[in-house]
Amino acid sequence: MPDAQTLAFSAAMSDQCRMTWTVKVANGAIQLPPGVQLPDGAEVRLTIPDTQKPPSFAERYAAYIGVAGDLPEDLAANLDHYVHGHPKK
């Protein structure tokens, strides 16, 4: 469990350093922007963005495209009729 001095340091650093930088990695080391200096022992949070593009809507649901070929042509316009029995529009 951290001691009071460590907690005070962490709280002070978190209040002072609420910043976000986009940095590069060179030879396995993170290069901070010019002028940015962090004290020894400072804790930082590293988030590595997902480099893969998420699948499109059509790609996610490709298995379902065209499976319901026998639906009424006016389903979109009269959905309440088919689902709830309301009069057709």
Backbone atoms as SQL, in Angstrom:
CREATE TABLE atoms (id INTEGER PRIMARY KEY, chain TEXT, resi INTEGER, resn TEXT, atom TEXT, x REAL, y REAL, z REAL);
INSERT INTO atoms VALUES
  (1, 'A', 1, 'MET', 'N', 0.851, -1.188, 0.000),
  (2, 'A', 1, 'MET', 'CA', 0.000, 0.000, 0.000),
  (3, 'A', 1, 'MET', 'C', 0.887, 1.238, 0.000),
  (4, 'A', 2, 'PRO', 'N', 0.558, 2.240, -0.859),
  (5, 'A', 2, 'PRO', 'CA', 1.396, 3.434, -0.921),
  (6, 'A', 2, 'PRO', 'C', 1.300, 4.255, 0.362),
  (7, 'A', 3, 'ASP', 'N', 2.402, 4.915, 0.684),
  (8, 'A', 3, 'ASP', 'CA', 2.385, 5.768, 1.873),
  (9, 'A', 3, 'ASP', 'C', 1.792, 7.137, 1.543),
  (10, 'A', 4, 'ALA', 'N', 1.613, 7.964, 2.568),
  (11, 'A', 4, 'ALA', 'CA', 0.966, 9.274, 2.392),
  (12, 'A', 4, 'ALA', 'C', 1.764, 10.173, 1.458),
  (13, 'A', 5, 'GLN', 'N', 3.098, 10.092, 1.520),
  (14, 'A', 5, 'GLN', 'CA', 3.930, 10.936, 0.670),
  (15, 'A', 5, 'GLN', 'C', 3.745, 10.555, -0.799),
  (16, 'A', 6, 'THR', 'N', 3.676, 9.261, -1.084),
  (17, 'A', 6, 'THR', 'CA', 3.480, 8.807, -2.459),
  (18, 'A', 6, 'THR', 'C', 2.115, 9.252, -2.966),
  (19, 'A', 7, 'LEU', 'N', 1.092, 9.126, -2.121),
  (20, 'A', 7, 'LEU', 'CA', -0.247, 9.549, -2.524),
  (21, 'A', 7, 'LEU', 'C', -0.293, 11.047, -2.784),
  (22, 'A', 8, 'ALA', 'N', 0.360, 11.838, -1.942),
  (23, 'A', 8, 'ALA', 'CA', 0.378, 13.286, -2.131),
  (24, 'A', 8, 'ALA', 'C', 1.085, 13.638, -3.434),
  (25, 'A', 9, 'PHE', 'N', 2.209, 12.948, -3.724),
  (26, 'A', 9, 'PHE', 'CA', 2.936, 13.184, -4.968),
  (27, 'A', 9, 'PHE', 'C', 2.056, 12.839, -6.164),
  (28, 'A', 10, 'SER', 'N', 1.379, 11.690, -6.109),
  (29, 'A', 10, 'SER', 'CA', 0.510, 11.269, -7.211),
  (30, 'A', 10, 'SER', 'C', -0.609, 12.270, -7.438),
  (31, 'A', 11, 'ALA', 'N', -1.237, 12.736, -6.366),
  (32, 'A', 11, 'ALA', 'CA', -2.331, 13.701, -6.495),
  (33, 'A', 11, 'ALA', 'C', -1.818, 15.005, -7.091),
  (34, 'A', 12, 'ALA', 'N', -0.644, 15.459, -6.620),
  (35, 'A', 12, 'ALA', 'CA', -0.090, 16.709, -7.137),
  (36, 'A', 12, 'ALA', 'C', 0.249, 16.569, -8.614),
  (37, 'A', 13, 'MET', 'N', 0.844, 15.448, -9.000),
  (38, 'A', 13, 'MET', 'CA', 1.195, 15.244, -10.402),
  (39, 'A', 13, 'MET', 'C', -0.052, 15.156, -11.268),
  (40, 'A', 14, 'SER', 'N', -1.091, 14.500, -10.767),
  (41, 'A', 14, 'SER', 'CA', -2.284, 14.360, -11.588),
  (42, 'A', 14, 'SER', 'C', -2.967, 15.709, -11.773),
  (43, 'A', 15, 'ASP', 'N', -2.885, 16.596, -10.787),
  (44, 'A', 15, 'ASP', 'CA', -3.472, 17.927, -10.931),
  (45, 'A', 15, 'ASP', 'C', -2.643, 18.798, -11.876),
  (46, 'A', 16, 'GLN', 'N', -1.337, 18.617, -11.878),
  (47, 'A', 16, 'GLN', 'CA', -0.458, 19.461, -12.675),
  (48, 'A', 16, 'GLN', 'C', -0.319, 18.983, -14.111),
  (49, 'A', 17, 'CYS', 'N', -0.458, 17.707, -14.368),
  (50, 'A', 17, 'CYS', 'CA', -0.098, 17.145, -15.661),
  (51, 'A', 17, 'CYS', 'C', -1.276, 16.571, -16.425),
  (52, 'A', 18, 'ARG', 'N', -2.389, 17.185, -16.381),
  (53, 'A', 18, 'ARG', 'CA', -3.536, 16.684, -17.144),
  (54, 'A', 18, 'ARG', 'C', -3.382, 17.147, -18.593),
  (55, 'A', 19, 'MET', 'N', -2.512, 16.461, -19.302),
  (56, 'A', 19, 'MET', 'CA', -2.237, 16.790, -20.689),
  (57, 'A', 19, 'MET', 'C', -2.165, 15.509, -21.495),
  (58, 'A', 20, 'THR', 'N', -2.370, 15.655, -22.781),
  (59, 'A', 20, 'THR', 'CA', -2.267, 14.511, -23.681),
  (60, 'A', 20, 'THR', 'C', -1.308, 14.870, -24.796),
  (61, 'A', 21, 'TRP', 'N', -0.399, 13.960, -25.088),
  (62, 'A', 21, 'TRP', 'CA', 0.542, 14.156, -26.178),
  (63, 'A', 21, 'TRP', 'C', 0.480, 12.967, -27.110),
  (64, 'A', 22, 'THR', 'N', 0.685, 13.226, -28.379),
  (65, 'A', 22, 'THR', 'CA', 0.881, 12.154, -29.338),
  (66, 'A', 22, 'THR', 'C', 2.377, 12.078, -29.560),
  (67, 'A', 23, 'VAL', 'N', 2.941, 10.907, -29.299),
  (68, 'A', 23, 'VAL', 'CA', 4.394, 10.756, -29.342),
  (69, 'A', 23, 'VAL', 'C', 4.771, 9.627, -30.279),
  (70, 'A', 24, 'LYS', 'N', 6.039, 9.532, -30.581),
  (71, 'A', 24, 'LYS', 'CA', 6.587, 8.480, -31.443),
  (72, 'A', 24, 'LYS', 'C', 7.470, 7.560, -30.610),
  (73, 'A', 25, 'VAL', 'N', 7.594, 6.340, -31.062),
  (74, 'A', 25, 'VAL', 'CA', 8.523, 5.383, -30.459),
  (75, 'A', 25, 'VAL', 'C', 9.695, 5.228, -31.408),
  (76, 'A', 26, 'ALA', 'N', 10.909, 5.378, -30.876),
  (77, 'A', 26, 'ALA', 'CA', 12.124, 5.209, -31.673),
  (78, 'A', 26, 'ALA', 'C', 13.074, 4.297, -30.909),
  (79, 'A', 27, 'ASN', 'N', 13.481, 3.226, -31.550),
  (80, 'A', 27, 'ASN', 'CA', 14.387, 2.249, -30.922),
  (81, 'A', 27, 'ASN', 'C', 13.813, 1.726, -29.602),
  (82, 'A', 28, 'GLY', 'N', 12.501, 1.537, -29.564),
  (83, 'A', 28, 'GLY', 'CA', 11.860, 0.980, -28.373),
  (84, 'A', 28, 'GLY', 'C', 11.632, 1.962, -27.238),
  (85, 'A', 29, 'ALA', 'N', 11.944, 3.240, -27.447),
  (86, 'A', 29, 'ALA', 'CA', 11.765, 4.242, -26.396),
  (87, 'A', 29, 'ALA', 'C', 10.770, 5.301, -26.854),
  (88, 'A', 30, 'ILE', 'N', 9.978, 5.770, -25.924),
  (89, 'A', 30, 'ILE', 'CA', 9.007, 6.828, -26.223),
  (90, 'A', 30, 'ILE', 'C', 9.734, 8.162, -26.202),
  (91, 'A', 31, 'GLN', 'N', 9.554, 8.945, -27.247),
  (92, 'A', 31, 'GLN', 'CA', 10.176, 10.262, -27.325),
  (93, 'A', 31, 'GLN', 'C', 9.132, 11.317, -26.979),
  (94, 'A', 32, 'LEU', 'N', 9.354, 12.032, -25.880),
  (95, 'A', 32, 'LEU', 'CA', 8.442, 13.110, -25.488),
  (96, 'A', 32, 'LEU', 'C', 8.701, 14.328, -26.365),
  (97, 'A', 33, 'PRO', 'N', 7.684, 15.168, -26.543),
  (98, 'A', 33, 'PRO', 'CA', 7.885, 16.394, -27.331),
  (99, 'A', 33, 'PRO', 'C', 8.925, 17.302, -26.680),
  (100, 'A', 34, 'PRO', 'N', 9.559, 18.170, -27.472),
  (101, 'A', 34, 'PRO', 'CA', 10.544, 19.096, -26.908),
  (102, 'A', 34, 'PRO', 'C', 9.934, 19.921, -25.776),
  (103, 'A', 35, 'GLY', 'N', 10.684, 20.081, -24.709),
  (104, 'A', 35, 'GLY', 'CA', 10.241, 20.895, -23.577),
  (105, 'A', 35, 'GLY', 'C', 9.441, 20.133, -22.531),
  (106, 'A', 36, 'VAL', 'N', 9.039, 18.913, -22.828),
  (107, 'A', 36, 'VAL', 'CA', 8.283, 18.123, -21.860),
  (108, 'A', 36, 'VAL', 'C', 9.267, 17.304, -21.039),
  (109, 'A', 37, 'GLN', 'N', 9.254, 17.530, -19.748),
  (110, 'A', 37, 'GLN', 'CA', 10.119, 16.775, -18.852),
  (111, 'A', 37, 'GLN', 'C', 9.259, 16.243, -17.716),
  (112, 'A', 38, 'LEU', 'N', 9.445, 14.979, -17.419),
  (113, 'A', 38, 'LEU', 'CA', 8.712, 14.345, -16.332),
  (114, 'A', 38, 'LEU', 'C', 9.701, 13.972, -15.240),
  (115, 'A', 39, 'PRO', 'N', 9.315, 14.137, -13.983),
  (116, 'A', 39, 'PRO', 'CA', 10.241, 13.772, -12.902),
  (117, 'A', 39, 'PRO', 'C', 10.413, 12.258, -12.821),
  (118, 'A', 40, 'ASP', 'N', 11.560, 11.830, -12.326),
  (119, 'A', 40, 'ASP', 'CA', 11.788, 10.408, -12.125),
  (120, 'A', 40, 'ASP', 'C', 10.705, 9.856, -11.203),
  (121, 'A', 41, 'GLY', 'N', 10.201, 8.697, -11.552),
  (122, 'A', 41, 'GLY', 'CA', 9.173, 8.055, -10.743),
  (123, 'A', 41, 'GLY', 'C', 7.756, 8.479, -11.096),
  (124, 'A', 42, 'ALA', 'N', 7.619, 9.419, -12.019),
  (125, 'A', 42, 'ALA', 'CA', 6.264, 9.848, -12.404),
  (126, 'A', 42, 'ALA', 'C', 5.558, 8.692, -13.104),
  (127, 'A', 43, 'GLU', 'N', 4.299, 8.485, -12.755),
  (128, 'A', 43, 'GLU', 'CA', 3.513, 7.449, -13.416),
  (129, 'A', 43, 'GLU', 'C', 2.776, 8.071, -14.589),
  (130, 'A', 44, 'VAL', 'N', 2.790, 7.385, -15.704),
  (131, 'A', 44, 'VAL', 'CA', 2.098, 7.847, -16.898),
  (132, 'A', 44, 'VAL', 'C', 1.168, 6.740, -17.382),
  (133, 'A', 45, 'ARG', 'N', 0.166, 7.100, -18.126),
  (134, 'A', 45, 'ARG', 'CA', -0.754, 6.119, -18.707),
  (135, 'A', 45, 'ARG', 'C', -0.506, 6.077, -20.206),
  (136, 'A', 46, 'LEU', 'N', -0.268, 4.903, -20.716),
  (137, 'A', 46, 'LEU', 'CA', 0.016, 4.706, -22.135),
  (138, 'A', 46, 'LEU', 'C', -1.179, 4.009, -22.773),
  (139, 'A', 47, 'THR', 'N', -1.744, 4.620, -23.798),
  (140, 'A', 47, 'THR', 'CA', -2.843, 4.025, -24.546),
  (141, 'A', 47, 'THR', 'C', -2.389, 3.851, -25.981),
  (142, 'A', 48, 'ILE', 'N', -2.438, 2.625, -26.457),
  (143, 'A', 48, 'ILE', 'CA', -2.031, 2.352, -27.831),
  (144, 'A', 48, 'ILE', 'C', -3.292, 2.244, -28.671),
  (145, 'A', 49, 'PRO', 'N', -3.467, 3.150, -29.640),
  (146, 'A', 49, 'PRO', 'CA', -4.697, 3.138, -30.434),
  (147, 'A', 49, 'PRO', 'C', -4.799, 1.879, -31.286),
  (148, 'A', 50, 'ASP', 'N', -6.018, 1.458, -31.519),
  (149, 'A', 50, 'ASP', 'CA', -6.275, 0.301, -32.372),
  (150, 'A', 50, 'ASP', 'C', -6.013, 0.715, -33.812),
  (151, 'A', 51, 'THR', 'N', -5.092, 0.041, -34.462),
  (152, 'A', 51, 'THR', 'CA', -4.725, 0.417, -35.823),
  (153, 'A', 51, 'THR', 'C', -5.592, -0.265, -36.870),
  (154, 'A', 52, 'GLN', 'N', -6.394, -1.231, -36.449),
  (155, 'A', 52, 'GLN', 'CA', -7.264, -1.900, -37.404),
  (156, 'A', 52, 'GLN', 'C', -8.583, -1.152, -37.520),
  (157, 'A', 53, 'LYS', 'N', -9.032, -1.000, -38.739),
  (158, 'A', 53, 'LYS', 'CA', -10.311, -0.348, -38.995),
  (159, 'A', 53, 'LYS', 'C', -11.430, -1.307, -38.581),
  (160, 'A', 54, 'PRO', 'N', -12.406, -0.836, -37.778),
  (161, 'A', 54, 'PRO', 'CA', -13.492, -1.727, -37.399),
  (162, 'A', 54, 'PRO', 'C', -14.326, -2.112, -38.618),
  (163, 'A', 55, 'PRO', 'N', -14.946, -3.285, -38.588),
  (164, 'A', 55, 'PRO', 'CA', -15.750, -3.696, -39.742),
  (165, 'A', 55, 'PRO', 'C', -16.952, -2.778, -39.931),
  (166, 'A', 56, 'SER', 'N', -17.364, -2.617, -41.183),
  (167, 'A', 56, 'SER', 'CA', -18.531, -1.788, -41.481),
  (168, 'A', 56, 'SER', 'C', -19.801, -2.496, -41.006),
  (169, 'A', 57, 'PHE', 'N', -20.907, -1.775, -40.989),
  (170, 'A', 57, 'PHE', 'CA', -22.197, -2.352, -40.606),
  (171, 'A', 57, 'PHE', 'C', -22.517, -3.547, -41.496),
  (172, 'A', 58, 'ALA', 'N', -22.334, -3.378, -42.795),
  (173, 'A', 58, 'ALA', 'CA', -22.638, -4.459, -43.741),
  (174, 'A', 58, 'ALA', 'C', -21.730, -5.667, -43.507),
  (175, 'A', 59, 'GLU', 'N', -20.465, -5.422, -43.168),
  (176, 'A', 59, 'GLU', 'CA', -19.554, -6.534, -42.899),
  (177, 'A', 59, 'GLU', 'C', -19.955, -7.290, -41.629),
  (178, 'A', 60, 'ARG', 'N', -20.378, -6.544, -40.600),
  (179, 'A', 60, 'ARG', 'CA', -20.775, -7.195, -39.351),
  (180, 'A', 60, 'ARG', 'C', -22.015, -8.055, -39.525),
  (181, 'A', 61, 'TYR', 'N', -22.942, -7.620, -40.364),
  (182, 'A', 61, 'TYR', 'CA', -24.215, -8.323, -40.509),
  (183, 'A', 61, 'TYR', 'C', -24.374, -8.997, -41.869),
  (184, 'A', 62, 'ALA', 'N', -23.273, -9.304, -42.531),
  (185, 'A', 62, 'ALA', 'CA', -23.306, -9.914, -43.864),
  (186, 'A', 62, 'ALA', 'C', -24.072, -11.230, -43.873),
  (187, 'A', 63, 'ALA', 'N', -24.006, -11.983, -42.793),
  (188, 'A', 63, 'ALA', 'CA', -24.692, -13.285, -42.737),
  (189, 'A', 63, 'ALA', 'C', -26.209, -13.137, -42.775),
  (190, 'A', 64, 'TYR', 'N', -26.710, -11.948, -42.439),
  (191, 'A', 64, 'TYR', 'CA', -28.162, -11.749, -42.382),
  (192, 'A', 64, 'TYR', 'C', -28.732, -11.050, -43.613),
  (193, 'A', 65, 'ILE', 'N', -27.882, -10.535, -44.477),
  (194, 'A', 65, 'ILE', 'CA', -28.352, -9.810, -45.654),
  (195, 'A', 65, 'ILE', 'C', -29.076, -10.773, -46.590),
  (196, 'A', 66, 'GLY', 'N', -30.327, -10.459, -46.892),
  (197, 'A', 66, 'GLY', 'CA', -31.113, -11.238, -47.832),
  (198, 'A', 66, 'GLY', 'C', -31.798, -12.469, -47.263),
  (199, 'A', 67, 'VAL', 'N', -31.708, -12.719, -45.958),
  (200, 'A', 67, 'VAL', 'CA', -32.323, -13.932, -45.417),
  (201, 'A', 67, 'VAL', 'C', -33.840, -13.843, -45.345),
  (202, 'A', 68, 'ALA', 'N', -34.386, -12.645, -45.321),
  (203, 'A', 68, 'ALA', 'CA', -35.835, -12.484, -45.223),
  (204, 'A', 68, 'ALA', 'C', -36.363, -11.976, -46.560),
  (205, 'A', 69, 'GLY', 'N', -36.382, -12.846, -47.554),
  (206, 'A', 69, 'GLY', 'CA', -36.799, -12.451, -48.892),
  (207, 'A', 69, 'GLY', 'C', -38.296, -12.450, -49.111),
  (208, 'A', 70, 'ASP', 'N', -39.081, -12.974, -48.178),
  (209, 'A', 70, 'ASP', 'CA', -40.527, -13.097, -48.401),
  (210, 'A', 70, 'ASP', 'C', -41.333, -12.070, -47.608),
  (211, 'A', 71, 'LEU', 'N', -40.753, -10.924, -47.303),
  (212, 'A', 71, 'LEU', 'CA', -41.456, -9.886, -46.541),
  (213, 'A', 71, 'LEU', 'C', -42.305, -9.025, -47.467),
  (214, 'A', 72, 'PRO', 'N', -43.375, -8.417, -46.941),
  (215, 'A', 72, 'PRO', 'CA', -44.206, -7.535, -47.767),
  (216, 'A', 72, 'PRO', 'C', -43.406, -6.340, -48.278),
  (217, 'A', 73, 'GLU', 'N', -43.728, -5.881, -49.490),
  (218, 'A', 73, 'GLU', 'CA', -43.011, -4.742, -50.073),
  (219, 'A', 73, 'GLU', 'C', -43.230, -3.458, -49.292),
  (220, 'A', 74, 'ASP', 'N', -44.371, -3.351, -48.598),
  (221, 'A', 74, 'ASP', 'CA', -44.681, -2.128, -47.853),
  (222, 'A', 74, 'ASP', 'C', -44.371, -2.265, -46.358),
  (223, 'A', 75, 'LEU', 'N', -43.470, -3.157, -45.993),
  (224, 'A', 75, 'LEU', 'CA', -43.166, -3.394, -44.582),
  (225, 'A', 75, 'LEU', 'C', -42.674, -2.132, -43.880),
  (226, 'A', 76, 'ALA', 'N', -41.775, -1.400, -44.492),
  (227, 'A', 76, 'ALA', 'CA', -41.237, -0.198, -43.846),
  (228, 'A', 76, 'ALA', 'C', -42.338, 0.839, -43.616),
  (229, 'A', 77, 'ALA', 'N', -43.189, 1.041, -44.592),
  (230, 'A', 77, 'ALA', 'CA', -44.240, 2.052, -44.472),
  (231, 'A', 77, 'ALA', 'C', -45.335, 1.619, -43.501),
  (232, 'A', 78, 'ASN', 'N', -45.583, 0.316, -43.385),
  (233, 'A', 78, 'ASN', 'CA', -46.681, -0.181, -42.557),
  (234, 'A', 78, 'ASN', 'C', -46.203, -1.117, -41.445),
  (235, 'A', 79, 'LEU', 'N', -45.067, -0.819, -40.871),
  (236, 'A', 79, 'LEU', 'CA', -44.526, -1.670, -39.822),
  (237, 'A', 79, 'LEU', 'C', -45.494, -1.828, -38.655),
  (238, 'A', 80, 'ASP', 'N', -46.142, -0.733, -38.235),
  (239, 'A', 80, 'ASP', 'CA', -47.095, -0.817, -37.120),
  (240, 'A', 80, 'ASP', 'C', -48.269, -1.739, -37.454),
  (241, 'A', 81, 'HIS', 'N', -48.656, -1.792, -38.700),
  (242, 'A', 81, 'HIS', 'CA', -49.731, -2.696, -39.106),
  (243, 'A', 81, 'HIS', 'C', -49.296, -4.147, -38.930),
  (244, 'A', 82, 'TYR', 'N', -48.109, -4.473, -39.419),
  (245, 'A', 82, 'TYR', 'CA', -47.635, -5.851, -39.380),
  (246, 'A', 82, 'TYR', 'C', -47.222, -6.298, -37.974),
  (247, 'A', 83, 'VAL', 'N', -46.735, -5.378, -37.163),
  (248, 'A', 83, 'VAL', 'CA', -46.274, -5.747, -35.821),
  (249, 'A', 83, 'VAL', 'C', -47.399, -5.663, -34.800),
  (250, 'A', 84, 'HIS', 'N', -48.212, -4.569, -34.874),
  (251, 'A', 84, 'HIS', 'CA', -49.202, -4.315, -33.831),
  (252, 'A', 84, 'HIS', 'C', -50.646, -4.379, -34.311),
  (253, 'A', 85, 'GLY', 'N', -50.864, -4.589, -35.598),
  (254, 'A', 85, 'GLY', 'CA', -52.223, -4.681, -36.109),
  (255, 'A', 85, 'GLY', 'C', -52.902, -3.341, -36.355),
  (256, 'A', 86, 'HIS', 'N', -52.150, -2.260, -36.366),
  (257, 'A', 86, 'HIS', 'CA', -52.725, -0.941, -36.652),
  (258, 'A', 86, 'HIS', 'C', -53.172, -0.892, -38.117),
  (259, 'A', 87, 'PRO', 'N', -54.082, 0.038, -38.438),
  (260, 'A', 87, 'PRO', 'CA', -54.499, 0.156, -39.849),
  (261, 'A', 87, 'PRO', 'C', -53.308, 0.520, -40.758),
  (262, 'A', 88, 'LYS', 'N', -53.366, 0.043, -42.002),
  (263, 'A', 88, 'LYS', 'CA', -52.325, 0.384, -42.949),
  (264, 'A', 88, 'LYS', 'C', -52.404, 1.860, -43.309),
  (265, 'A', 89, 'LYS', 'N', -51.276, 2.415, -43.690),
  (266, 'A', 89, 'LYS', 'CA', -51.220, 3.826, -44.097),
  (267, 'A', 89, 'LYS', 'C', -51.521, 3.948, -45.575);
